Each structure stands twice: as C-alpha cells, then as structure tokens.
C-alpha cells in the first residue's frame, strides 16, 4: 500500500450529508482506504486516489486546532470517517487518527466512529479515560473468515472485531453493531446471521443496525472482480434483477436497491432472530427512504403483535 503525504487545503471538518448526523461534523484522515471493501461507494468518488494508494493529510491536527478555535460553539461530537476507515492497518494513518481523537477528547469533544478495522490498545487506553465521549459502531456481517476476506480483503478479521467489542465493553463503552451491508445470497442466510447474532448477544450487544447492499456502478464492478464468475455472484445478480431505482435524498444520488418487499420481509425476519438473543434492530432510513418516512438511522422500530383473526404474530412499523 502506497501512502502519499499531502497537506489539506480545505477545511478539516465537513458537514455530514446524512440527516441523522446533520449536527455532527465529519472528519476524513485520508482519501482512499486500505481495506478495499468490494461494496465501498467511496471507491467511486472523484478524489479517490486509486486502489493501492492512500493520500494521508499531514497538517490535520494543526488545521483542526485552528478551526475549533474559530468556532463560537464547539461541536458535541466529530464523526470519523464517512469516506474511509479511521482504523486502517497503516501506522501513519493510525498515528494521525490517534492525534486527532486525542486532541478532540482533551477538549471535551466526543468522537464517534464506524469501523471494520482493528482498534489498537493505545486507543482503548485513550477511550477509557473519556468513555462518556466515545460512540463506537462496529461493522460486521459474518463470522466466516474466508467469506469476509473475499469482500473485505484487508479489513480486520471477524475475530478481531469481536475483540474490539469485548475491549470497548470492558471499559464501559457498549458499541452498536452494523450488519451493513447485508449481501443477498451471500451474508443474509440464517446459517450466516444467526451464529453472529448469538455471539453478539452473549457479548452484551443490545442494538444492531441493518441495511441491505445497494448498487452503484463501481460497487457492481468491484464485486464482480472480487467474486468472479461464482455461484455467489450469480445469486447477487439474480437478486438485483427485480431491483428498483432508489434516490438517496441526502446525497441526491440514485442507486439500484433490492425489491422493497424483499427488504421488508428480510428486515422483519432478522428482527425476530435478533430478539431471541436480546437484541433490538433498526433500519437505516437514509439508505431505505422507501421504507422510512423519517430519514434517520433509527427510523423504524418493528413491533410484533398477535393477530386474533389469523392467530399469528404480525409485524408493523412504528
């Protein structure tokens, strides 16, 4: 992996495009990401440096300090990082991320992150001193190392992500987990999801976010390159035969999404599985605007009730 050092010209803190985080500025330590996940939409961005290259901004801490000093009111939290992972397995990136998070936490500003990387011990020690200022989200969709390696070749192993959860929980930070993206015919089977939910429940996880894969041209290309002409790729292609053209309102972009009825039924099914292990699920409204009227990350809470007419349990969204 080539690391290109570059000074950041634009602001370090950027407004979020997501409605659920519109009051939380975002921060990207790099352009490009070492994880090279097949489903990463950021690999299609105009500033993406290309696979195998990371642009690391060298002057972020200084610029961040200056930007914060000019603000009338400091943000409550800063979100790492919408276009890359803050915990990439690259020393320079980790060093930069640590300096930025330490600066924010020392100023009483919280850090929020979603990661599929391995969180080093020094970060855990830092977070322990500021546990009330840390919001952690761990992305994981399978316990199968071989399957995970196909679609997330350089991200942390499922075992390392479970270690992240245990380490964070031990210092009083209960992370949320994201099953995102669920890939039809690949990671959404009972055989894949139920063992994961079981171990998450045993780890004390209470909340899990759900979202199915949506396709942009770059994602479709990368999946085909990584999976090849396999049965799994055939199942994905078949699932998207009946796709819909979906507009993600926050970014005003269009994507190919799975059939609405399919997504609803699968989300409901996973909800029932998760409840068996004491876990509540929610659906990302931003990524499912045809399901959720309110485009927030906790837009839908599915409730179960007993229908006396059919003598069966039914589900509805509230």
C-alpha positions in Angstrom: 0.0 0.0 0.0 1.5 3.3 -1.1 1.0 6.3 1.3 1.1 9.7 -0.3 1.6 12.6 2.1 -0.2 15.8 1.3 -1.3 18.9 3.0 -5.0 19.5 3.4 -6.1 22.8 1.7 -9.8 22.6 2.5 -11.5 22.5 5.9 -10.8 19.5 8.1 -14.3 19.4 9.5 -17.1 18.9 6.9 -20.9 18.9 7.4 -22.5 15.5 7.1 -24.7 14.6 4.2 -26.8 12.3 6.4 -29.8 13.8 8.1 -29.2 11.7 11.2 -25.8 13.3 11.6 -26.5 16.8 10.3 -25.5 18.4 13.6 -22.2 16.3 13.7 -19.3 17.4 11.6 -17.3 14.7 9.9 -13.5 14.2 9.5 -11.7 12.0 7.0 -8.0 11.5 7.8 -7.3 10.1 4.3 -8.6 9.9 0.8 -8.7 6.3 -0.1 -8.8 3.4 2.3 -6.5 0.3 2.8 -9.4 -2.1 3.4 -10.6 -2.1 -0.2 -14.0 -3.5 0.6 -15.9 -4.6 -2.5 -19.0 -2.7 -1.6 -17.3 0.7 -0.8 -19.1 3.5 -2.6 -16.2 5.9 -1.8 -14.0 4.0 -4.4 -16.1 5.8 -7.0 -15.5 9.3 -5.6 -13.7 11.9 -7.8 -10.9 12.3 -5.2 -10.3 8.6 -4.8 -6.6 8.1 -5.5 -6.9 4.5 -6.8 -6.7 1.1 -5.3 -3.4 0.5 -3.5 -2.9 4.2 -2.7 -3.8 6.3 0.3 -3.5 10.1 0.5 -2.7 11.0 4.1 -3.2 14.6 5.1 -0.2 15.7 7.2 -1.5 19.0 8.6 -4.8 17.9 10.0 -4.1 18.4 13.7 -2.9 22.0 13.2 -5.9 22.8 11.0 -8.3 21.2 13.3 -7.0 23.2 16.3 -7.4 26.4 14.2 -10.9 25.6 13.1 -12.1 24.7 16.6 -10.6 28.0 18.0 -12.7 30.0 15.5 -16.0 28.3 16.3 -18.4 30.1 18.6 -19.6 26.8 19.9 -17.6 23.6 19.8 -19.4 20.6 18.3 -20.5 17.9 20.8 -19.1 15.1 18.6 -17.0 14.6 15.5 -17.7 11.6 13.3 -14.8 9.5 11.9 -15.0 8.9 8.9 -17.6 8.8 6.1 -15.2 8.1 3.2 -12.5 5.9 4.9 -11.9 3.9 8.0 -10.2 5.6 10.9 -8.5 2.3 11.9 -6.8 1.2 8.7 -3.8 -1.1 9.2 -1.3 1.5 8.3 0.9 3.0 11.0 0.9 6.6 9.6 -2.9 6.6 9.4 -3.3 5.2 13.0 -0.8 7.8 14.3 -2.7 10.6 12.7 -6.1 9.3 13.8 -4.8 9.0 17.4 -3.5 12.5 17.5 -6.9 13.9 16.2 -9.0 11.8 18.5 -6.8 12.7 21.5 -7.0 16.4 20.6 -10.8 16.3 20.5 -11.2 14.3 23.6 -8.9 16.5 25.6 -11.1 19.4 24.6 -14.2 17.6 25.8 -15.4 17.0 22.3 -16.7 13.5 21.7 -15.6 11.1 18.9 -18.0 8.9 17.0 -16.8 6.2 14.6 -17.8 3.2 12.5 -15.0 0.8 11.9 -14.3 -2.6 10.3 -10.7 -2.3 11.4 -8.7 -3.5 14.4 -8.6 -0.9 17.3 -5.1 -0.8 18.8 -4.6 -1.0 22.6 -3.5 2.6 22.8 -6.8 3.8 21.5 -8.6 1.6 24.1 -6.5 3.3 26.8 -7.4 6.7 25.4 -11.1 5.9 25.3 -11.0 4.5 28.8 -10.2 8.0 30.1 -13.0 9.6 28.1 -15.6 6.7 27.9 -18.6 9.1 28.1 -17.3 10.9 25.0 -16.9 7.9 22.7 -19.6 6.5 20.4 -18.5 3.2 18.8 -20.1 1.4 15.9 -18.6 -1.9 14.7 -19.4 -3.2 11.2 -19.6 -6.9 10.9 -21.8 -9.2 8.7 -20.2 -12.7 9.1 -18.1 -14.9 11.3 -16.8 -16.7 8.2 -13.2 -15.6 7.7 -13.0 -16.9 4.2 -16.2 -15.2 3.1 -15.2 -12.0 4.9 -11.8 -12.0 3.1 -13.5 -12.1 -0.3 -15.4 -8.9 0.2 -13.2 -7.1 2.8 -9.7 -8.3 1.9 -7.7 -6.0 4.2 -10.2 -5.2 6.9 -9.9 -6.8 10.4 -10.9 -10.4 10.8 -14.3 -11.2 12.4 -12.4 -12.4 15.5 -10.6 -9.1 15.8 -13.9 -7.2 15.5 -15.3 -9.3 18.3 -12.2 -8.4 20.3 -13.0 -4.7 19.6 -16.4 -5.3 21.1 -15.1 -7.0 24.2 -12.4 -4.4 24.7 -14.8 -1.5 24.4 -17.4 -3.1 26.6 -14.8 -3.8 29.3 -14.1 0.0 29.6 -17.7 0.9 29.8 -18.4 1.7 26.1 -21.2 -0.5 24.7 -20.9 -0.4 20.9 -23.6 -0.7 18.4 -23.1 -3.2 15.7 -23.9 -2.6 12.0 -24.9 -5.6 9.8 -24.2 -3.4 6.8 -24.3 -4.2 4.0 -26.2 -7.4 4.0 -25.5 -9.0 0.6 -28.3 -11.2 -0.8 -27.4 -14.8 -1.2 -24.0 -14.2 0.5 -24.3 -12.9 4.0 -28.1 -12.8 4.7 -28.8 -16.5 5.2 -29.9 -17.9 8.6 -26.8 -20.0 8.7 -24.7 -16.9 8.5 -26.7 -14.4 10.5 -27.9 -16.5 13.5 -24.5 -17.5 14.8 -23.4 -13.9 14.5 -26.4 -12.6 16.5 -25.9 -15.4 19.1 -22.3 -14.3 19.8 -23.2 -10.6 19.7 -26.0 -11.3 22.3 -23.6 -13.1 24.5 -21.2 -10.2 24.2 -23.8 -7.8 25.6 -24.7 -6.1 22.4 -28.2 -4.5 22.6 -28.6 -2.7 19.3 -27.9 -3.8 15.7 -28.4 -1.7 12.6 -29.5 -3.4 9.4 -29.0 -2.3 5.8 -29.0 -4.2 2.5 -26.5 -3.6 -0.2 -27.4 -1.1 -2.9 -25.5 -1.0 -6.2 -23.6 1.8 -7.8 -21.6 1.0 -11.0 -18.4 1.0 -9.0 -19.8 -1.5 -6.5 -21.1 -3.8 -9.1 -17.7 -3.8 -10.9 -15.7 -4.4 -7.7 -18.0 -7.3 -6.6 -17.6 -9.0 -10.0 -13.9 -8.6 -9.8 -13.6 -9.9 -6.3 -16.1 -12.8 -6.5 -15.6 -13.7 -10.2 -18.0 -16.0 -12.0 -19.1 -17.8 -8.9 -22.4 -19.1 -7.6 -22.4 -16.3 -5.0 -22.1 -13.6 -7.7 -24.9 -15.3 -9.6 -27.2 -15.1 -6.6 -26.4 -11.4 -6.2 -27.1 -10.7 -9.9 -30.3 -12.6 -9.7 -31.5 -10.8 -6.6 -31.0 -7.4 -8.3 -32.9 -8.5 -11.5 -36.0 -7.1 -9.9 -34.3 -4.0 -8.5 -35.7 -0.5 -8.1 -34.1 2.8 -8.9 -33.8 4.5 -5.5 -32.9 8.1 -4.7 -30.8 8.7 -1.7 -32.2 12.1 -0.8 -29.4 13.3 1.4 -26.8 13.0 -1.3 -29.3 13.3 -4.2 -27.8 10.3 -5.9 -29.5 7.3 -7.5 -28.7 3.7 -6.7 -30.1 0.2 -7.5 -31.8 -1.2 -4.5 -33.3 -4.6 -3.8 -37.0 -5.1 -4.2 -38.9 -3.3 -1.4 -41.0 -6.3 -0.4 -37.8 -8.4 -0.2 -36.1 -6.0 2.1 -39.1 -5.5 4.4 -39.5 -9.3 4.8 -35.8 -9.8 5.4 -35.6 -7.0 7.9 -38.6 -8.3 9.8 -37.2 -11.9 9.8 -33.8 -10.7 11.2 -35.7 -8.7 13.8 -37.3 -11.9 15.1 -34.0 -13.7 15.1 -32.3 -10.9 17.0 -35.0 -10.7 19.6 -34.2 -14.3 20.6 -30.8 -13.1 21.7 -32.0 -9.9 23.5 -31.0 -7.6 20.6 -33.1 -4.8 19.1 -32.7 -4.0 15.4 -33.2 -0.8 13.5 -33.2 0.1 9.8 -31.2 2.9 8.3 -33.8 5.4 7.0 -31.3 7.2 4.8 -30.5 4.0 2.9 -34.1 2.8 2.9 -36.1 6.0 2.2 -38.9 4.0 0.6 -39.4 2.2 3.9 -38.9 5.0 6.4 -40.6 8.4 6.2 -38.0 9.9 8.6 -34.5 9.6 7.1 -32.7 8.8 10.3 -30.6 5.9 11.4 -33.3 4.7 13.8 -36.2 5.5 11.6 -38.0 2.2 12.0 -38.8 0.2 15.1 -40.5 -3.0 14.1 -43.1 -4.2 16.7 -44.7 -7.6 16.9 -48.3 -8.2 17.9 -50.7 -11.2 17.9 -53.5 -11.0 15.3 -56.6 -12.8 16.7 -58.1 -13.2 13.3 -55.1 -15.1 11.8 -53.9 -16.5 15.1 -50.4 -15.5 14.0 -47.8 -12.9 15.1 -47.7 -9.9 12.7 -45.2 -7.1 12.4 -45.7 -3.4 11.8 -43.5 -0.3 11.7 -44.0 2.5 14.2 
